[in-house]
Amino acid sequence: MNNTRGITLVEILVALAMGSMLMGAVYTVYVNQVKGQAVQESTLDLQQSFRAALLVMKDEIRTAGTDPTGKADAEILIAAPDEFHFTRDVVHASGKGRFDGKTSGPKEDIRYKVNTNGDLGRETCRPAANGGKTCSGLQSILNNVDILAFIYLDEYGQRLAPADLQTPAHRKRIRQIQVTIVARYGHSNWGLPAGYTDKRIYKNQFGEPLVEKPFADKNRRLKLATTIARRNP
């Protein structure tokens, strides 16, 4: 007697349901892996962009006010909490050769500030024929910057007050510049749990909040800070 029997409709439905559940689980794992990889790539890109921008800033800010001949009148023009503008004599006006007692060469008049696009901006100026200046405008060197903060320290490592830095005499005392930058990722919600909001309190190197309250939005952010010592101030 043959006891074999065919597959029942119920068994088929159960098998299909289990297969669907398995495929759904596999798909969920795959999507999460793709999102995780995207977040890692986005993080790496932002970190690299951060480092590149800070490298440029360090290289230039450390020579702020450099005046080897004593004839260029190189100086720090603005030392504000959100802006830094300076001149320096590091190259010949032609762009070739060493300092020449002037600040008319390329990259000898530089300003850093967040521009109207919300990016970290870098502006360079050169003398114009009419006696004024020709400036590049604040060109973006790091996108999506929410905070750019400067703190200035004197020869004793003490913090200089913003009110004091309105005068050239006090700006000459600057020996170190602390820079803190907070930038957000280009895409919100990537790899973040549902309902996520950015509740972090971003602080400067003195432990002081850089904003009055958290951003409380769905953007992921990265903060980097560095201290730049002026060379031969």
C-alpha positions in Angstrom: 0.0 0.0 0.0 1.4 3.4 -1.0 1.3 5.9 1.9 2.8 8.9 0.1 0.6 11.9 -0.3 0.8 15.2 -2.1 1.4 18.6 -0.5 -1.7 20.2 0.8 -2.8 23.8 0.1 -2.2 24.7 3.8 1.4 23.5 3.6 2.0 25.5 0.4 0.6 28.6 2.1 2.8 28.1 5.2 5.9 27.6 3.0 5.1 30.7 1.1 4.6 32.7 4.2 7.9 31.5 5.7 9.7 32.2 2.5 8.3 35.7 2.4 9.4 36.3 6.0 12.8 35.1 5.2 13.1 37.2 2.1 11.9 40.2 4.1 14.5 39.6 6.8 17.2 39.3 4.1 16.1 42.5 2.4 16.0 44.4 5.7 19.6 43.3 6.5 20.7 44.3 3.1 19.1 47.7 3.3 20.6 48.3 6.7 24.0 47.3 5.4 23.7 49.7 2.4 22.6 52.5 4.7 25.5 51.7 7.1 28.0 51.8 4.3 26.5 55.1 3.0 26.9 56.6 6.5 30.5 55.4 6.8 31.3 56.9 3.4 29.6 60.1 4.2 31.5 60.3 7.5 34.8 59.6 5.8 34.1 62.3 3.2 33.2 64.9 5.8 36.3 64.0 7.9 38.5 64.3 4.9 36.9 67.7 3.9 37.3 68.8 7.5 41.0 67.9 7.6 41.7 69.6 4.2 40.0 72.8 5.3 41.8 72.8 8.7 45.1 72.1 7.0 44.7 75.2 4.8 43.7 77.3 7.8 46.6 76.1 10.0 49.1 76.8 7.2 47.9 80.4 6.7 46.8 81.5 10.2 50.1 80.5 11.8 51.8 83.2 9.6 49.1 85.9 10.3 50.8 89.3 10.7 54.2 87.9 9.7 56.4 90.9 8.7 60.1 89.8 8.3 61.3 93.1 7.0 59.3 95.3 9.3 58.1 97.3 6.3 55.0 95.5 5.2 52.7 96.7 8.0 51.3 93.1 8.1 48.7 92.7 10.9 45.6 91.1 12.2 42.8 93.2 10.9 39.8 91.5 12.5 39.8 89.0 15.4 36.1 88.4 16.0 34.4 85.3 17.6 33.2 84.3 14.1 35.7 86.0 11.7 39.4 86.2 11.3 41.1 88.6 8.8 44.8 89.2 8.5 47.6 90.2 6.2 51.1 88.7 6.0 54.3 89.1 4.0 55.4 85.6 3.0 56.0 85.9 -0.8 57.0 88.4 -3.4 54.2 90.4 -5.0 54.8 88.5 -8.3 54.0 85.3 -6.5 57.6 84.1 -7.0 60.4 84.4 -4.5 60.5 85.4 -0.8 58.9 88.2 1.2 59.4 91.7 -0.2 58.2 94.1 2.5 54.7 94.3 1.1 51.4 92.5 1.5 50.4 92.7 -2.1 51.3 89.2 -3.1 48.9 86.3 -3.7 47.4 84.8 -0.5 48.8 87.7 1.7 45.4 89.2 2.6 43.1 86.5 3.9 39.7 86.3 5.6 37.8 83.4 7.1 34.1 83.6 7.8 30.9 81.6 7.2 29.5 82.8 3.8 25.9 83.4 2.7 25.6 79.8 1.5 26.3 78.5 5.0 29.8 77.2 4.1 33.2 78.0 5.6 34.4 80.8 3.4 37.9 81.9 2.6 38.5 85.3 0.9 41.8 86.6 -0.6 42.4 90.2 -1.6 45.0 92.1 -3.6 45.6 95.8 -4.2 43.7 97.3 -7.2 44.9 99.9 -9.6 42.4 102.5 -8.1 44.0 102.2 -4.7 41.4 99.8 -3.3 41.3 96.1 -3.2 40.2 93.3 -5.5 38.8 90.4 -3.5 37.7 86.9 -4.4 34.7 86.9 -2.1 34.2 84.2 0.5 34.9 81.0 -1.5 33.6 77.8 0.1 36.2 75.4 1.4 33.9 73.3 3.7 30.2 72.9 3.1 27.3 73.0 5.6 29.0 74.7 8.4 26.7 75.6 11.3 29.4 77.0 13.7 32.7 78.7 13.1 34.2 80.0 16.4 37.5 81.6 17.2 39.1 82.2 20.6 42.3 84.3 20.9 45.0 83.8 23.5 47.8 86.2 24.5 51.5 85.6 25.3 50.5 84.2 28.7 48.0 81.8 27.3 45.2 84.0 28.7 42.0 84.6 26.7 41.6 88.0 25.1 38.2 89.6 25.4 36.3 90.4 22.1 36.0 94.0 23.3 39.8 94.4 23.7 40.4 92.9 20.3 38.8 96.0 18.7 42.2 97.7 19.0 45.4 97.0 17.0 47.5 97.0 20.1 45.5 94.1 21.6 45.4 92.2 18.4 49.2 92.3 18.3 49.2 90.3 21.5 47.5 87.3 19.9 49.8 84.3 20.1 47.4 81.4 19.7 44.0 81.0 17.9 41.6 78.3 18.9 39.3 77.2 16.0 36.1 75.2 16.5 34.0 74.1 13.5 30.7 72.2 13.5 29.5 71.0 10.2 26.5 68.8 9.3 26.4 65.9 6.9 25.0 66.5 3.5 22.0 64.2 4.0 19.7 64.0 7.1 18.4 60.8 8.6 21.1 58.6 7.1 21.6 55.6 9.4 19.8 57.4 12.2 17.1 55.7 14.3 13.5 56.8 13.8 12.6 59.9 15.8 16.3 61.0 16.1 17.0 64.7 16.8 20.4 66.3 17.4 20.2 67.3 21.1 24.0 67.7 21.5 25.3 70.8 23.2 28.4 71.8 21.1 31.1 73.5 23.1 34.4 75.3 22.5 37.7 74.4 24.0 36.8 76.2 27.2 33.8 74.0 27.7 31.4 76.8 26.8 28.3 76.2 24.7 28.6 77.5 21.2 24.8 77.7 20.7 22.1 78.7 23.2 20.1 75.5 22.7 20.4 72.3 20.7 19.7 72.3 17.0 16.9 69.8 17.7 16.8 68.7 14.0 17.4 65.5 12.1 20.9 66.3 10.9 24.0 64.4 11.9 27.0 66.7 12.8 30.7 66.5 13.3 32.8 68.9 15.5 36.5 69.4 15.2 38.7 71.9 17.1 42.3 72.8 16.9 44.7 75.4 18.3 47.0 77.3 16.0 50.1 78.9 17.3 51.3 82.0 15.4 54.8 81.8 14.0 57.1 84.8 14.8 54.3 87.1 15.9 
